Amino acid sequence: MLITIPDPAFLQPLLQRKSIAYEHLYNTRGQRLDQAKRLPADGLLALESELGRATLLYFQARELFDELHCSYRVLSKALLDEDPLTFVPVINELAQRVRMVSERQFDLAYAYLSWHTSDDYPVMHPLLVALTLTRVAERSGYFDAEATESLLKAALTMNISMLALQARLRGQTEPLSREQREVIRRHPEQSASKLSLLGVMDELWLETVRLHHELPDGSGYPTQVRNEHPGSVLLGVCDSFNARMAQREYRANFTAEQAVKDLFSHGSALSSDFTAIILEELGIYPAGSLVQLMGNQIGCSLIRGETATTPTVLAFKNLPGDAPTPALLDTALEHHKVRCALPRRDLGQLPGLLELLGRVV
């Protein structure tokens, strides 16, 4: 399979480090590059079969992360502008993009969005929830393609009525106030109302947003009705799981194991089915999780392994000690086994995921 390299400028350091060789590269006419000539400015091609794993992963990540960042910017503008003329078409297009990303590179996409959720929680979080929901909906067998797309759009827009509050909470260190809790309690209905004013006529989309915090046993909010709507139950589970995993200033993030146990303990049979699929698809150390390995190396879980506890980890730090040379490690090997997941705030500000990947190649 061909890998497209639209910007050859970033290849020079890789060529100098011999992470890639000129004979691995082709011009857009399919001709191998001549080392004696300068790199062309109009793009390059490479064959997957000729690249090492780290180099291939880096190329894939550059393209994917650019696409996700573009989606983030488009969603941010749509949610903030609230333009009735463009809102629905833009969300429709974003839903298609998220579905394609889920099908092509779910783990890497989840890693990027999870690792960078704290950069802009009000927008990154809905993208992460939408990605999670797409995978779980497809694996569950409850929903056809049309219903899944409506649920996906509900995930992208579920919090449109409380973006300002979520932005404030990003840096808030004290617990939620009574007024803030009331805004949160009312946001499902207010978001659904706002979506109607923006031209949304898809009843499944609107109903899913309206009910996504109502629970099957009637203990949810805002109206404590018994929720027998599978789509909104699914959205609630995906939202709750990823919210628990996210770093907040006023509390530490959960590990995936803690988040899953919490959801199971409060869940109905239906929500437990969805939670089980999340665990099966993401594992105990989901992509984007901060983990500590047996040798006290710290890294980012990047790709789910053959089992729930053996992801490929991008190791980039020792605890304690100097930073090691970053490396991709197979945690199925005993000496690289994952010891535990770590709260993000224990290590402070962390580098961007693409920057870390760039240190490996």
One Martini backbone bead per residue (centre of mass of N, CA, C, O) as a GRO file, in nm:
protein
  361
    1MET     BB    1   0.099   0.034   0.019
    2LEU     BB    2   0.051   0.373  -0.008
    3ILE     BB    3   0.231   0.661   0.105
    4THR     BB    4   0.163   0.990   0.169
    5ILE     BB    5   0.389   1.288   0.125
    6PRO     BB    6   0.313   1.619   0.114
    7ASP     BB    7   0.571   1.700   0.315
    8PRO     BB    8   0.915   1.677   0.266
    9ALA     BB    9   1.057   1.856   0.490
   10PHE     BB   10   1.046   1.636   0.738
   11LEU     BB   11   1.266   1.420   0.620
   12GLN     BB   12   1.559   1.507   0.678
   13PRO     BB   13   1.601   1.393   0.968
   14LEU     BB   14   1.542   1.096   0.884
   15LEU     BB   15   1.778   1.070   0.686
   16GLN     BB   16   2.004   1.137   0.892
   17ARG     BB   17   1.903   0.892   1.093
   18LYS     BB   18   1.809   0.646   0.907
   19SER     BB   19   1.487   0.594   0.911
   20ILE     BB   20   1.525   0.673   0.608
   21ALA     BB   21   1.552   0.610   0.262
   22TYR     BB   22   1.570   0.692  -0.063
   23GLU     BB   23   1.468   0.399  -0.162
   24HIS     BB   24   1.173   0.455  -0.018
   25LEU     BB   25   1.131   0.677  -0.239
   26TYR     BB   26   0.880   0.855  -0.435
   27ASN     BB   27   0.742   0.995  -0.682
   28THR     BB   28   0.440   1.078  -0.840
   29ARG     BB   29   0.549   0.873  -1.089
   30GLY     BB   30   0.709   0.619  -0.940
   31GLN     BB   31   0.999   0.719  -0.886
   32ARG     BB   32   1.289   0.686  -0.768
   33LEU     BB   33   1.513   0.836  -0.582
   34ASP     BB   34   1.785   1.054  -0.604
   35GLN     BB   35   2.032   1.134  -0.385
   36ALA     BB   36   2.159   1.374  -0.560
   37LYS     BB   37   1.887   1.497  -0.521
   38ARG     BB   38   1.640   1.687  -0.444
   39LEU     BB   39   1.365   1.729  -0.288
   40PRO     BB   40   1.062   1.748  -0.368
   41ALA     BB   41   0.769   1.979  -0.341
   42ASP     BB   42   0.511   1.772  -0.453
   43GLY     BB   43   0.564   1.511  -0.321
   44LEU     BB   44   0.539   1.173  -0.183
   45LEU     BB   45   0.624   0.821  -0.181
   46ALA     BB   46   0.545   0.507  -0.005
   47LEU     BB   47   0.604   0.182   0.112
   48GLU     BB   48   0.503  -0.005   0.363
   49SER     BB   49   0.698  -0.259   0.318
   50GLU     BB   50   0.971  -0.051   0.348
   51LEU     BB   51   0.889   0.013   0.643
   52GLY     BB   52   0.911   0.076   0.950
   53ARG     BB   53   0.703   0.087   1.210
   54ALA     BB   54   0.766   0.374   1.318
   55THR     BB   55   0.758   0.523   1.046
   56LEU     BB   56   0.474   0.445   0.962
   57LEU     BB   57   0.330   0.561   1.212
   58TYR     BB   58   0.420   0.852   1.165
   59PHE     BB   59   0.287   0.899   0.892
   60GLN     BB   60   0.000   0.828   0.980
   61ALA     BB   61  -0.017   1.042   1.208
   62ARG     BB   62   0.017   1.301   1.051
   63GLU     BB   63  -0.237   1.272   0.878
   64LEU     BB   64  -0.447   1.216   1.101
   65PHE     BB   65  -0.394   1.464   1.289
   66ASP     BB   66  -0.468   1.673   1.078
   67GLU     BB   67  -0.761   1.579   1.045
   68LEU     BB   68  -0.844   1.613   1.345
   69HIS     BB   69  -0.777   1.913   1.368
   70CYS     BB   70  -0.975   2.001   1.156
   71SER     BB   71  -1.227   1.893   1.296
   72TYR     BB   72  -1.197   2.062   1.549
   73ARG     BB   73  -1.221   2.341   1.411
   74VAL     BB   74  -1.499   2.297   1.282
   75LEU     BB   75  -1.656   2.233   1.541
   76SER     BB   76  -1.591   2.488   1.696
   77LYS     BB   77  -1.726   2.684   1.495
   78ALA     BB   78  -2.011   2.560   1.494
   79LEU     BB   79  -2.070   2.586   1.804
   80LEU     BB   80  -2.012   2.901   1.823
   81ASP     BB   81  -2.181   3.026   1.582
   82GLU     BB   82  -2.470   2.922   1.525
   83ASP     BB   83  -2.547   2.854   1.214
   84PRO     BB   84  -2.836   2.771   1.045
   85LEU     BB   85  -2.711   2.739   0.749
   86THR     BB   86  -2.447   2.533   0.843
   87PHE     BB   87  -2.471   2.330   1.074
   88VAL     BB   88  -2.583   2.061   0.960
   89PRO     BB   89  -2.380   2.012   0.726
   90VAL     BB   90  -2.128   2.007   0.908
   91ILE     BB   91  -2.211   1.768   1.092
   92ASN     BB   92  -2.247   1.565   0.868
   93GLU     BB   93  -1.949   1.571   0.775
   94LEU     BB   94  -1.819   1.493   1.045
   95ALA     BB   95  -1.954   1.218   1.074
   96GLN     BB   96  -1.815   1.093   0.829
   97ARG     BB   97  -1.525   1.128   0.930
   98VAL     BB   98  -1.545   0.961   1.190
   99ARG     BB   99  -1.620   0.694   1.056
  100MET     BB  100  -1.361   0.664   0.885
  101VAL     BB  101  -1.161   0.670   1.118
  102SER     BB  102  -1.272   0.425   1.271
  103GLU     BB  103  -1.213   0.221   1.035
  104ARG     BB  104  -0.897   0.284   0.996
  105GLN     BB  105  -0.782   0.448   1.297
  106PHE     BB  106  -0.877   0.416   1.599
  107ASP     BB  107  -0.639   0.414   1.799
  108LEU     BB  108  -0.490   0.672   1.706
  109ALA     BB  109  -0.733   0.860   1.740
  110TYR     BB  110  -0.781   0.808   2.039
  111ALA     BB  111  -0.503   0.896   2.135
  112TYR     BB  112  -0.514   1.189   2.043
  113LEU     BB  113  -0.779   1.282   2.183
  114SER     BB  114  -0.702   1.193   2.470
  115TRP     BB  115  -0.426   1.347   2.498
  116HIS     BB  116  -0.588   1.639   2.398
  117THR     BB  117  -0.845   1.712   2.566
  118SER     BB  118  -0.726   1.943   2.761
  119ASP     BB  119  -0.692   2.168   2.542
  120ASP     BB  120  -1.029   2.130   2.458
  121TYR     BB  121  -1.285   1.993   2.600
  122PRO     BB  122  -1.558   2.100   2.459
  123VAL     BB  123  -1.445   1.958   2.175
  124MET     BB  124  -1.277   1.697   2.217
  125HIS     BB  125  -1.482   1.525   2.371
  126PRO     BB  126  -1.701   1.482   2.148
  127LEU     BB  127  -1.507   1.341   1.953
  128LEU     BB  128  -1.440   1.102   2.140
  129VAL     BB  129  -1.729   1.004   2.180
  130ALA     BB  130  -1.796   0.958   1.881
  131LEU     BB  131  -1.581   0.745   1.832
  132THR     BB  132  -1.675   0.544   2.045
  133LEU     BB  133  -1.970   0.511   1.953
  134THR     BB  134  -1.917   0.398   1.674
  135ARG     BB  135  -1.780   0.134   1.765
  136VAL     BB  136  -2.002   0.028   1.959
  137ALA     BB  137  -2.243   0.028   1.765
  138GLU     BB  138  -2.119  -0.174   1.559
  139ARG     BB  139  -2.071  -0.410   1.780
  140SER     BB  140  -2.369  -0.445   1.905
  141GLY     BB  141  -2.632  -0.462   1.689
  142TYR     BB  142  -2.860  -0.224   1.744
  143PHE     BB  143  -2.759  -0.058   1.480
  144ASP     BB  144  -2.782   0.111   1.209
  145ALA     BB  145  -2.636   0.336   1.003
  146GLU     BB  146  -2.842   0.566   1.042
  147ALA     BB  147  -2.852   0.564   1.352
  148THR     BB  148  -2.551   0.602   1.406
  149GLU     BB  149  -2.534   0.885   1.279
  150SER     BB  150  -2.729   1.024   1.475
  151LEU     BB  151  -2.563   0.959   1.731
  152LEU     BB  152  -2.305   1.102   1.644
  153LYS     BB  153  -2.432   1.388   1.628
  154ALA     BB  154  -2.511   1.393   1.924
  155ALA     BB  155  -2.223   1.378   2.037
  156LEU     BB  156  -2.115   1.650   1.902
  157THR     BB  157  -2.389   1.828   2.045
  158MET     BB  158  -2.471   1.774   2.358
  159ASN     BB  159  -2.308   2.061   2.479
  160ILE     BB  160  -2.397   2.342   2.345
  161SER     BB  161  -2.521   2.487   2.621
  162MET     BB  162  -2.211   2.446   2.794
  163LEU     BB  163  -1.935   2.570   2.692
  164ALA     BB  164  -1.862   2.793   2.896
  165LEU     BB  165  -1.846   2.615   3.143
  166GLN     BB  166  -1.633   2.414   3.043
  167ALA     BB  167  -1.413   2.629   3.012
  168ARG     BB  168  -1.402   2.708   3.314
  169LEU     BB  169  -1.342   2.414   3.429
  170ARG     BB  170  -1.053   2.374   3.325
  171GLY     BB  171  -0.931   2.580   3.576
  172GLN     BB  172  -1.085   2.455   3.809
  173THR     BB  173  -1.027   2.365   4.162
  174GLU     BB  174  -1.303   2.365   4.259
  175PRO     BB  175  -1.589   2.268   4.318
  176LEU     BB  176  -1.894   2.260   4.229
  177SER     BB  177  -2.148   2.458   4.206
  178ARG     BB  178  -2.481   2.502   4.219
  179GLU     BB  179  -2.505   2.652   3.946
  180GLN     BB  180  -2.339   2.451   3.780
  181ARG     BB  181  -2.519   2.205   3.834
  182GLU     BB  182  -2.770   2.326   3.695
  183VAL     BB  183  -2.657   2.352   3.413
  184ILE     BB  184  -2.598   2.052   3.382
  185ARG     BB  185  -2.885   1.944   3.435
  186ARG     BB  186  -3.016   2.120   3.180
  187HIS     BB  187  -2.852   2.059   2.908
  188PRO     BB  188  -3.011   1.849   2.741
  189GLU     BB  189  -3.264   2.026   2.680
  190GLN     BB  190  -3.115   2.284   2.580
  191SER     BB  191  -2.965   2.150   2.347
  192ALA     BB  192  -3.213   2.048   2.192
  193SER     BB  193  -3.336   2.329   2.149
  194LYS     BB  194  -3.099   2.455   1.997
  195LEU     BB  195  -3.098   2.251   1.761
  196SER     BB  196  -3.376   2.324   1.652
  197LEU     BB  197  -3.295   2.625   1.586
  198LEU     BB  198  -3.056   2.505   1.382
  199GLY     BB  199  -3.232   2.269   1.203
  200VAL     BB  200  -3.298   2.016   1.354
  201MET     BB  201  -3.506   1.712   1.245
  202ASP     BB  202  -3.380   1.476   1.389
  203GLU     BB  203  -3.523   1.286   1.630
  204LEU     BB  204  -3.290   1.105   1.725
  205TRP     BB  205  -3.090   1.324   1.784
  206LEU     BB  206  -3.266   1.487   1.988
  207GLU     BB  207  -3.341   1.253   2.186
  208THR     BB  208  -3.052   1.176   2.262
  209VAL     BB  209  -2.978   1.442   2.392
  210ARG     BB  210  -3.217   1.463   2.598
  211LEU     BB  211  -3.141   1.148   2.730
  212HIS     BB  212  -2.821   1.098   2.800
  213HIS     BB  213  -2.883   1.126   3.141
  214GLU     BB  214  -3.078   0.907   3.137
  215LEU     BB  215  -3.190   0.620   3.313
  216PRO     BB  216  -3.334   0.310   3.335
  217ASP     BB  217  -3.400   0.361   3.663
  218GLY     BB  218  -3.448   0.692   3.702
  219SER     BB  219  -3.156   0.838   3.816
  220GLY     BB  220  -3.130   1.067   3.640
  221TYR     BB  221  -3.108   1.345   3.403
  222PRO     BB  222  -3.354   1.590   3.471
  223THR     BB  223  -3.642   1.386   3.511
  224GLN     BB  224  -3.628   1.077   3.598
  225VAL     BB  225  -3.660   0.885   3.371
  226ARG     BB  226  -3.715   0.595   3.207
  227ASN     BB  227  -3.466   0.467   2.998
  228GLU     BB  228  -3.550   0.301   2.665
  229HIS     BB  229  -3.310   0.439   2.490
  230PRO     BB  230  -3.040   0.310   2.344
  231GLY     BB  231  -2.888   0.558   2.228
  232SER     BB  232  -2.873   0.730   2.496
  233VAL     BB  233  -2.731   0.516   2.661
  234LEU     BB  234  -2.479   0.504   2.490
  235LEU     BB  235  -2.399   0.799   2.514
  236GLY     BB  236  -2.376   0.802   2.823
  237VAL     BB  237  -2.148   0.594   2.843
  238CYS     BB  238  -1.935   0.737   2.662
  239ASP     BB  239  -1.932   0.999   2.819
  240SER     BB  240  -1.863   0.891   3.103
  241PHE     BB  241  -1.602   0.747   3.041
  242ASN     BB  242  -1.441   0.996   2.920
  243ALA     BB  243  -1.482   1.186   3.162
  244ARG     BB  244  -1.328   1.008   3.369
  245MET     BB  245  -1.052   1.013   3.195
  246ALA     BB  246  -1.035   1.305   3.236
  247GLN     BB  247  -0.871   1.592   3.308
  248ARG     BB  248  -0.897   1.774   3.615
  249GLU     BB  249  -0.830   2.016   3.844
  250TYR     BB  250  -1.049   1.900   4.076
  251ARG     BB  251  -0.947   1.614   3.954
  252ALA     BB  252  -0.869   1.305   3.894
  253ASN     BB  253  -0.832   1.069   3.680
  254PHE     BB  254  -0.931   0.787   3.564
  255THR     BB  255  -0.912   0.478   3.503
  256ALA     BB  256  -1.044   0.242   3.309
  257GLU     BB  257  -1.105   0.043   3.535
  258GLN     BB  258  -1.259   0.244   3.713
  259ALA     BB  259  -1.471   0.334   3.504
  260VAL     BB  260  -1.594   0.055   3.450
  261LYS     BB  261  -1.673  -0.019   3.738
  262ASP     BB  262  -1.862   0.224   3.778
  263LEU     BB  263  -2.057   0.156   3.545
  264PHE     BB  264  -2.137  -0.129   3.640
  265SER     BB  265  -2.249  -0.048   3.931
  266HIS     BB  266  -2.478   0.162   3.776
  267GLY     BB  267  -2.592  -0.043   3.572
  268SER     BB  268  -2.755  -0.185   3.334
  269ALA     BB  269  -2.778  -0.421   3.106
  270LEU     BB  270  -2.735  -0.230   2.867
  271SER     BB  271  -2.494  -0.058   2.973
  272SER     BB  272  -2.315  -0.309   3.025
  273ASP     BB  273  -2.288  -0.393   2.734
  274PHE     BB  274  -2.142  -0.133   2.642
  275THR     BB  275  -1.908  -0.145   2.846
  276ALA     BB  276  -1.792  -0.417   2.746
  277ILE     BB  277  -1.713  -0.309   2.466
  278ILE     BB  278  -1.516  -0.098   2.557
  279LEU     BB  279  -1.322  -0.296   2.691
  280GLU     BB  280  -1.270  -0.469   2.437
  281GLU     BB  281  -1.169  -0.228   2.246
  282LEU     BB  282  -0.962  -0.069   2.462
  283GLY     BB  283  -0.904  -0.177   2.728
  284ILE     BB  284  -0.723  -0.107   3.018
  285TYR     BB  285  -0.520   0.066   2.810
  286PRO     BB  286  -0.595   0.305   2.644
  287ALA     BB  287  -0.548   0.502   2.411
  288GLY     BB  288  -0.366   0.768   2.576
  289SER     BB  289  -0.248   0.642   2.815
  290LEU     BB  290  -0.085   0.657   3.119
  291VAL     BB  291   0.210   0.455   3.181
  292GLN     BB  292   0.370   0.193   3.376
  293LEU     BB  293   0.648   0.003   3.373
  294MET     BB  294   0.859  -0.230   3.502
  295GLY     BB  295   1.120  -0.026   3.445
  296ASN     BB  296   0.994   0.271   3.500
  297GLN     BB  297   0.854   0.343   3.252
  298ILE     BB  298   0.705   0.603   3.059
  299GLY     BB  299   0.384   0.609   2.876
  300CYS     BB  300   0.193   0.569   2.575
  301SER     BB  301  -0.077   0.434   2.481
  302LEU     BB  302  -0.145   0.329   2.133
  303ILE     BB  303  -0.199   0.008   2.085
  304ARG     BB  304  -0.381  -0.250   2.080
  305GLY     BB  305  -0.359  -0.562   2.177
  306GLU     BB  306  -0.438  -0.895   2.206
  307THR     BB  307  -0.490  -0.778   2.483
  308ALA     BB  308  -0.609  -0.570   2.741
  309THR     BB  309  -0.282  -0.560   2.873
  310THR     BB  310  -0.106  -0.530   2.565
  311PRO     BB  311   0.012  -0.268   2.462
  312THR     BB  312   0.143  -0.035   2.271
  313VAL     BB  313   0.425   0.166   2.379
  314LEU     BB  314   0.526   0.505   2.425
  315ALA     BB  315   0.831   0.559   2.545
  316PHE     BB  316   0.972   0.876   2.734
  317LYS     BB  317   1.020   0.792   3.050
  318ASN     BB  318   1.163   0.807   3.368
  319LEU     BB  319   1.103   0.660   3.711
  320PRO     BB  320   1.340   0.794   3.771
  321GLY     BB  321   1.514   1.019   3.563
  322ASP     BB  322   1.616   1.021   3.266
  323ALA     BB  323   1.545   1.042   2.949
  324PRO     BB  324   1.487   0.828   2.718
  325THR     BB  325   1.477   0.677   2.437
  326PRO     BB  326   1.235   0.659   2.246
  327ALA     BB  327   0.984   0.383   2.237
  328LEU     BB  328   0.850   0.093   2.107
  329LEU     BB  329   0.649  -0.127   2.313
  330ASP     BB  330   0.595  -0.466   2.406
  331THR     BB  331   0.377  -0.569   2.671
  332ALA     BB  332   0.394  -0.885   2.632
  333LEU     BB  333   0.656  -0.850   2.754
  334GLU     BB  334   0.773  -0.891   3.063
  335HIS     BB  335   0.987  -0.637   3.073
  336HIS     BB  336   0.716  -0.446   2.957
  337LYS     BB  337   0.510  -0.452   3.154
  338VAL     BB  338   0.229  -0.333   3.292
  339ARG     BB  339   0.169  -0.191   3.604
  340CYS     BB  340   0.020   0.100   3.546
  341ALA     BB  341  -0.182   0.359   3.575
  342LEU     BB  342  -0.175   0.720   3.531
  343PRO     BB  343  -0.207   1.025   3.629
  344ARG     BB  344  -0.158   1.309   3.452
  345ARG     BB  345  -0.086   1.525   3.686
  346ASP     BB  346   0.186   1.389   3.786
  347LEU     BB  347   0.351   1.519   3.507
  348GLY     BB  348   0.209   1.736   3.381
  349GLN     BB  349   0.329   1.865   3.109
  350LEU     BB  350   0.292   1.726   2.790
  351PRO     BB  351   0.370   1.623   2.505
  352GLY     BB  352   0.301   1.579   2.201
  353LEU     BB  353   0.233   1.304   2.017
  354LEU     BB  354   0.395   1.368   1.758
  355GLU     BB  355   0.655   1.445   1.900
  356LEU     BB  356   0.704   1.166   2.023
  357LEU     BB  357   0.706   1.007   1.756
  358GLY     BB  358   0.947   1.173   1.631
  359ARG     BB  359   1.162   1.040   1.842
  360VAL     BB  360   1.160   0.740   1.723
  361VAL     BB  361   1.266   0.796   1.407
   0.00000   0.00000   0.00000
